[in-house]
């Protein structure tokens, strides 16, 4: 397999090293810093348009370092061309851009693989199974009380915190399902600036499909990583996931701590090879059924949506409801029509008032032509409203029920 490169960062570098170690080769390299380019043996610098050709590479690895609008446009064009992409997560903390890619992907059949290997670790599946058992009343930890995500960061500025939460939000969705509400509480100590102080010990509360409260907390810690704790009435379960390429995850339940390695690039390379090996028109799930399937681009977009909601919650000082909309072309059309309909109602009222006022003035002054034009407003308004109503049948004429994304995350837990 030959892989192309568009941009670079640590996670994409890890994946590239793993691919080369497995016998795969490097194709065109685009939009990469010259210092990084020198460190890539055999790299062939090229314009990003080269990657549009399927003959240039079987897949394109997309990195986040030095992200700019030009690279965002390039990714959009690659998805429109139906290419297979592995995307570092998050590339851009823009919900609109993420869902635009998802809608294009649905039309073109492009296969997008977000770099989210943590959900594939067996300890994460075990934690979800423990929570399911506890919610069903059969667990050893008793009644589940809280699920805590403690993220240790060396850099606790705004961008670093939001990017860390965008990654961890996928784990939250994988373990407890899609949250319905997000609220925030900002603290201090993130840095010398007043803005950084808001993010230094940011706490995020999430309420999901169950009554179990979920809390995500940013803090200083070494080494950087994530600690997940499920607190129950009769016991706790803790899971430690350090940052890094190949690390040991630690799980503690009672007095029996266990460790198991997490090889992030190997996990993502295996997922990429599985996707490349299957026909694009007939995707299939992994051979071994998993309680938590590999992340899709819809999962990544939902996580970015959660991260983008955080600043709004902080600014407003209150919780934000999350509606879990399906972002499709038909859904976008319906939303646009709803907005236009509201605008037409307001414009219609203004036309009624102006038509009556101008018509009255024209009749008083004997301006027959103006009076006839002003008197035509009911017919003009009727034509506009009929045309607007006629547009509502466009989705039926164009065809098909709205398509959903590929397999999203696991379903909601019991007790929803």
C-alpha positions as CSV (number, residue, x, y, z in Angstrom):
1,X,0.0,0.0,0.0
2,X,1.2,3.5,-0.8
3,X,0.2,6.4,1.4
4,X,0.2,10.1,0.6
5,X,0.8,12.9,3.1
6,X,-1.0,16.2,3.5
7,X,0.4,18.1,6.5
8,X,2.0,16.5,9.5
9,X,1.8,16.1,13.2
10,X,2.9,13.6,15.9
11,X,0.0,11.1,15.4
12,X,0.4,11.1,11.7
13,X,4.1,10.7,12.1
14,X,3.6,7.6,14.3
15,X,1.2,6.1,11.8
16,X,3.6,6.8,8.9
17,X,6.4,5.0,10.8
18,X,4.1,2.0,11.5
19,X,3.1,1.9,7.8
20,X,6.7,1.9,6.7
21,X,7.6,-0.7,9.2
22,X,4.9,-3.0,7.8
23,X,6.2,-2.7,4.3
24,X,4.0,0.2,3.0
25,X,5.6,3.0,1.0
26,X,5.3,6.8,1.1
27,X,3.8,8.6,-1.9
28,X,3.4,12.3,-2.6
29,X,4.1,14.6,0.3
30,X,2.2,17.9,0.4
31,X,2.0,21.0,2.6
32,X,4.7,19.8,5.0
33,X,7.2,22.0,6.8
34,X,10.7,21.8,5.2
35,X,12.3,20.7,8.4
36,X,9.9,17.7,8.6
37,X,10.4,17.0,4.9
38,X,14.2,16.6,5.4
39,X,13.5,14.0,8.1
40,X,11.4,11.9,5.8
41,X,13.6,9.6,3.7
42,X,12.4,9.2,0.2
43,X,9.8,12.0,0.4
44,X,8.5,13.3,-2.9
45,X,7.2,16.9,-2.5
46,X,4.2,17.7,-4.7
47,X,1.2,19.9,-5.0
48,X,-1.8,18.7,-3.1
49,X,-3.7,18.3,-6.4
50,X,-1.5,15.3,-7.0
51,X,-3.3,13.4,-4.3
52,X,-6.6,13.7,-6.1
53,X,-5.4,10.9,-8.4
54,X,-6.2,7.5,-6.9
55,X,-3.1,6.1,-8.6
56,X,-0.9,8.4,-6.5
57,X,-1.7,6.6,-3.2
58,X,-4.2,4.2,-1.7
59,X,-4.8,6.5,1.2
60,X,-3.9,10.0,2.3
61,X,-2.7,10.9,5.9
62,X,-3.8,14.4,7.0
63,X,-2.0,16.2,9.8
64,X,-3.0,19.1,11.9
65,X,0.3,21.1,12.4
66,X,0.2,24.4,10.7
67,X,-3.5,24.0,9.8
68,X,-4.7,26.7,7.5
69,X,-7.8,27.4,5.2
70,X,-5.9,26.1,2.1
71,X,-5.4,22.7,3.7
72,X,-9.1,22.7,4.7
73,X,-10.0,23.3,1.1
74,X,-7.7,20.5,0.0
75,X,-9.3,18.0,2.4
76,X,-12.7,19.1,1.1
77,X,-11.6,18.5,-2.5
78,X,-10.1,15.0,-1.6
79,X,-13.4,14.0,0.0
80,X,-15.3,15.2,-3.1
81,X,-12.9,13.0,-5.2
82,X,-13.9,10.0,-3.1
83,X,-10.4,9.4,-1.6
84,X,-9.7,7.4,1.5
85,X,-8.3,9.6,4.3
86,X,-6.9,9.2,7.8
87,X,-7.4,12.4,9.6
88,X,-5.6,13.6,12.8
89,X,-8.2,14.6,15.4
90,X,-9.1,17.3,15.7
91,X,-8.0,19.0,12.5
92,X,-10.2,22.0,12.9
93,X,-12.5,22.9,15.8
94,X,-15.2,24.0,13.4
95,X,-18.5,22.0,13.6
96,X,-19.7,23.5,10.3
97,X,-16.5,22.3,8.4
98,X,-16.7,18.8,10.0
99,X,-20.4,18.3,9.1
100,X,-19.8,19.6,5.6
101,X,-17.2,16.9,5.1
102,X,-19.7,14.3,6.4
103,X,-22.4,15.4,3.9
104,X,-19.9,15.3,1.1
105,X,-18.7,11.9,2.3
106,X,-22.3,10.6,2.1
107,X,-22.5,11.7,-1.6
108,X,-19.1,10.6,-2.8
109,X,-18.5,7.4,-0.7
110,X,-15.2,8.7,0.5
111,X,-13.8,6.8,3.5
112,X,-12.7,8.9,6.4
113,X,-10.8,7.4,9.3
114,X,-10.3,9.8,12.3
115,X,-7.2,9.1,14.4
116,X,-9.1,7.9,17.6
117,X,-7.4,4.7,18.7
118,X,-8.2,4.9,22.4
119,X,-11.8,3.6,22.0
120,X,-10.3,0.4,20.5
121,X,-8.5,-0.6,23.7
122,X,-10.0,-3.6,25.6
123,X,-10.0,-1.6,28.9
124,X,-12.4,0.9,27.4
125,X,-14.8,-1.9,26.4
126,X,-14.5,-3.4,29.9
127,X,-15.3,-0.1,31.5
128,X,-18.4,0.2,29.3
129,X,-19.4,-3.3,30.2
130,X,-18.9,-2.6,33.9
131,X,-21.1,0.5,33.6
132,X,-23.8,-1.4,31.7
133,X,-23.9,-4.1,34.4
134,X,-24.0,-1.5,37.2
135,X,-26.9,0.3,35.5
136,X,-28.7,-3.1,35.1
137,X,-28.3,-3.7,38.8
138,X,-25.9,-6.6,38.4
139,X,-22.5,-5.0,38.8
140,X,-20.0,-5.4,41.6
141,X,-19.5,-1.6,42.1
142,X,-23.1,-1.1,43.2
143,X,-25.1,1.9,41.9
144,X,-23.0,4.0,39.6
145,X,-22.7,7.6,40.9
146,X,-20.3,9.5,38.7
147,X,-18.0,9.1,35.8
148,X,-14.9,11.3,36.0
149,X,-12.5,12.2,33.2
150,X,-9.4,13.9,34.5
151,X,-7.2,15.2,31.7
152,X,-3.6,16.1,32.7
153,X,-2.0,18.7,30.4
154,X,1.3,20.4,30.2
155,X,-0.2,23.3,28.1
156,X,-3.6,24.5,29.5
157,X,-4.3,27.3,27.1
158,X,-7.6,27.6,25.3
159,X,-6.6,25.7,22.1
160,X,-4.9,22.9,23.9
161,X,-7.8,22.3,26.3
162,X,-10.4,22.3,23.6
163,X,-8.4,19.9,21.4
164,X,-7.9,17.6,24.4
165,X,-11.6,17.7,25.1
166,X,-12.4,17.0,21.5
167,X,-10.4,13.7,21.7
168,X,-11.8,12.7,25.1
169,X,-15.4,13.6,24.1
170,X,-15.2,10.6,21.7
171,X,-14.4,8.3,24.6
172,X,-17.3,9.8,26.6
173,X,-19.7,9.1,23.7
174,X,-18.3,5.6,23.3
175,X,-18.7,4.7,27.0
176,X,-22.0,6.4,27.9
177,X,-23.6,7.4,24.6
178,X,-24.4,10.8,23.2
179,X,-24.8,13.5,25.9
180,X,-27.9,15.7,25.8
181,X,-26.6,18.7,27.7
182,X,-23.3,20.4,28.4
183,X,-22.4,22.9,31.1
184,X,-19.1,24.4,32.1
185,X,-17.3,25.9,35.0
186,X,-14.0,27.9,34.4
187,X,-11.3,28.1,37.0
188,X,-7.8,29.7,37.2
189,X,-4.2,28.8,36.9
190,X,-3.9,28.0,33.2
191,X,-1.4,30.7,32.4
192,X,-0.3,34.3,32.9
193,X,-3.0,35.8,30.7
194,X,-6.6,36.5,31.8
195,X,-8.0,34.4,29.0
196,X,-5.8,31.4,29.9
197,X,-7.0,31.7,33.5
198,X,-10.4,30.6,32.3
199,X,-9.1,27.4,30.9
200,X,-6.6,26.3,33.5
201,X,-8.9,24.2,35.5
202,X,-11.9,24.0,33.2
203,X,-14.6,21.6,34.3
204,X,-17.3,20.3,31.9
205,X,-20.4,18.6,33.0
206,X,-22.4,16.3,30.7
207,X,-25.7,14.6,31.1
208,X,-26.2,11.6,28.8
209,X,-29.0,9.2,28.0
210,X,-28.8,7.8,31.5
211,X,-29.0,9.6,34.8
212,X,-25.3,9.1,35.4
213,X,-23.5,12.5,35.6
214,X,-20.3,12.8,33.6
215,X,-17.6,15.3,34.5
216,X,-14.5,16.2,32.5
217,X,-11.7,18.2,34.2
218,X,-8.6,19.8,32.9
219,X,-5.6,20.1,35.2
220,X,-1.8,20.1,35.5
221,X,-0.2,16.7,35.6
222,X,2.9,14.8,34.7
223,X,3.1,12.7,32.6
224,X,0.3,14.0,30.5
225,X,-2.6,11.6,30.0
226,X,-6.2,10.8,30.9
227,X,-7.6,9.1,34.0
228,X,-11.1,7.8,33.9
229,X,-12.9,6.9,37.2
230,X,-16.3,5.2,37.5
231,X,-17.5,5.8,41.1
232,X,-20.1,3.4,42.5
233,X,-21.8,3.0,45.8
234,X,-19.8,-0.2,46.6
235,X,-16.5,0.4,44.7
236,X,-14.7,2.2,42.0
237,X,-13.1,1.4,38.7
238,X,-10.1,3.5,37.4
239,X,-8.5,3.5,34.0
240,X,-5.3,5.4,33.2
241,X,-4.4,6.1,29.5
242,X,-1.1,8.0,29.2
243,X,-0.3,10.1,26.2
244,X,2.3,8.7,23.7
245,X,2.9,6.4,20.8
246,X,3.1,3.1,22.7
247,X,2.1,3.2,26.3
248,X,0.8,0.9,29.1
249,X,-2.8,1.5,30.1
250,X,-3.6,0.6,33.8
251,X,-7.0,-0.6,35.1
252,X,-7.8,-0.8,38.8
253,X,-10.8,-2.4,40.2
254,X,-10.6,-3.3,43.9
255,X,-7.2,-4.7,44.7
256,X,-6.5,-6.2,41.3
257,X,-4.7,-3.7,39.1
258,X,-3.9,-4.8,35.5
259,X,-1.9,-3.4,32.7
260,X,-2.2,-3.7,28.9
261,X,-0.3,-1.9,26.2
262,X,-1.9,0.6,23.8
263,X,-0.1,0.9,20.5
264,X,-1.9,3.8,18.9
265,X,-0.3,3.7,15.4
266,X,-0.6,-0.1,15.1
267,X,-4.4,0.1,16.0
268,X,-5.0,2.7,13.4
269,X,-2.9,1.0,10.8
270,X,-4.9,-2.2,11.3
271,X,-8.2,-0.2,10.8
272,X,-6.8,1.5,7.7
273,X,-5.7,-1.8,6.2
274,X,-9.2,-3.3,6.9
275,X,-10.9,-0.4,5.1
276,X,-8.5,-0.5,2.1
277,X,-9.1,-4.2,1.7
278,X,-12.8,-4.0,1.4
279,X,-14.8,-2.7,-1.6
280,X,-15.7,1.0,-1.3
281,X,-19.3,0.3,-2.4
282,X,-19.8,-2.5,0.1
283,X,-18.3,-1.6,3.5
284,X,-18.4,-4.2,6.1
285,X,-17.8,-4.1,9.9
286,X,-14.7,-5.7,11.5
287,X,-14.7,-9.5,11.5
288,X,-14.7,-9.7,15.3
289,X,-17.8,-7.9,16.6
290,X,-17.0,-5.2,19.1
291,X,-19.0,-3.6,21.8
292,X,-17.4,-0.3,20.8
293,X,-16.8,-0.1,17.0
294,X,-14.0,1.9,15.4
295,X,-14.7,5.7,15.2
296,X,-16.3,7.0,12.1
297,X,-16.2,10.6,10.8
298,X,-19.6,11.1,12.2
299,X,-18.2,10.3,15.7
300,X,-15.4,12.7,15.1
301,X,-17.8,15.5,14.0
302,X,-20.0,14.9,17.1
303,X,-16.9,15.3,19.3
304,X,-15.9,18.5,17.5
305,X,-19.5,19.8,18.0
306,X,-19.1,19.2,21.8
307,X,-15.8,21.0,21.9
308,X,-17.2,23.9,19.9
309,X,-20.1,24.2,22.4
310,X,-17.7,24.7,25.4
311,X,-16.8,28.4,24.7
312,X,-20.5,29.2,24.1
313,X,-21.4,27.7,27.5
314,X,-18.6,29.6,29.2
315,X,-19.7,32.9,27.6
316,X,-23.3,32.5,28.5
317,X,-22.7,31.1,31.9
318,X,-25.3,28.3,31.5
319,X,-25.8,24.9,30.1
320,X,-26.3,24.2,26.4
321,X,-28.8,21.6,25.1
322,X,-27.5,19.3,22.4
323,X,-30.1,18.1,19.9
324,X,-28.2,15.3,18.1
325,X,-29.4,16.4,14.7
326,X,-28.8,14.3,11.6
327,X,-26.7,16.5,9.3
328,X,-27.7,15.6,5.7
329,X,-28.5,17.6,2.6
330,X,-32.2,17.1,3.2
331,X,-31.9,18.2,6.8
332,X,-29.9,21.3,5.7
333,X,-32.6,22.1,3.1
334,X,-35.3,21.8,5.7
335,X,-33.4,24.1,8.1
336,X,-32.9,26.7,5.4
337,X,-36.6,26.5,4.4
338,X,-37.6,27.0,8.1
339,X,-35.4,30.1,8.3
340,X,-36.7,31.5,5.0
341,X,-40.3,30.8,6.1
342,X,-39.8,32.9,9.2
343,X,-38.3,35.7,7.2
344,X,-41.2,35.6,4.7
345,X,-43.7,36.0,7.6
346,X,-41.9,39.1,8.8
347,X,-41.5,40.5,5.2
348,X,-45.2,39.7,4.5
349,X,-46.3,41.8,7.5
350,X,-44.1,44.7,6.4
351,X,-45.5,44.5,2.8
352,X,-49.1,44.5,4.2
353,X,-48.4,47.7,6.2
354,X,-46.5,49.5,3.4
355,X,-49.0,48.5,0.8
356,X,-51.9,49.8,2.8
357,X,-50.1,53.0,3.7
358,X,-48.8,53.8,0.2
359,X,-52.1,52.8,-1.3
360,X,-54.0,55.1,1.0
361,X,-51.7,58.1,0.4
362,X,-51.9,57.5,-3.4
363,X,-55.7,57.5,-3.4
364,X,-55.9,60.7,-1.3
365,X,-53.6,62.5,-3.8
366,X,-55.2,61.0,-6.9
367,X,-52.1,59.0,-8.0
368,X,-54.0,56.3,-9.9
369,X,-50.9,54.5,-11.2
370,X,-49.3,54.3,-7.7
371,X,-52.6,53.3,-6.2
372,X,-52.9,50.4,-8.7
373,X,-49.3,49.2,-8.1
374,X,-49.8,49.4,-4.3
375,X,-53.1,47.6,-4.5
376,X,-51.4,44.6,-6.2
377,X,-49.6,43.6,-3.0
378,X,-52.0,40.8,-2.1
379,X,-51.3,39.0,-5.5
380,X,-47.6,39.6,-5.3
381,X,-47.5,38.2,-1.7
382,X,-49.7,35.2,-2.8
383,X,-47.3,34.3,-5.7
384,X,-44.2,34.5,-3.4
385,X,-45.8,32.3,-0.7
386,X,-47.1,29.8,-3.3
387,X,-43.5,29.6,-4.8
388,X,-42.1,29.0,-1.3
389,X,-44.6,26.2,-0.6
390,X,-43.8,24.7,-4.0
391,X,-40.1,24.5,-3.0
392,X,-41.1,22.1,-0.2
393,X,-41.6,19.2,-2.6
394,X,-38.1,19.5,-4.0
395,X,-36.7,16.7,-1.7
396,X,-39.5,14.4,-3.0
397,X,-38.7,15.2,-6.7
398,X,-34.9,14.9,-6.2
399,X,-35.5,11.5,-4.6
400,X,-34.4,9.2,-1.7
401,X,-34.8,9.4,2.0
402,X,-32.1,11.2,3.7
403,X,-29.0,9.1,4.1
404,X,-27.3,8.6,7.4
405,X,-23.6,8.4,8.0
406,X,-21.7,5.2,8.2
407,X,-21.9,3.3,11.5
408,X,-21.9,5.8,14.3
409,X,-20.8,5.1,17.8
410,X,-22.4,2.4,20.1
411,X,-26.0,2.8,21.1
412,X,-27.2,4.4,24.3
413,X,-26.8,2.5,27.5
414,X,-29.6,0.8,29.3
415,X,-31.7,3.2,31.3
416,X,-32.1,5.8,28.6
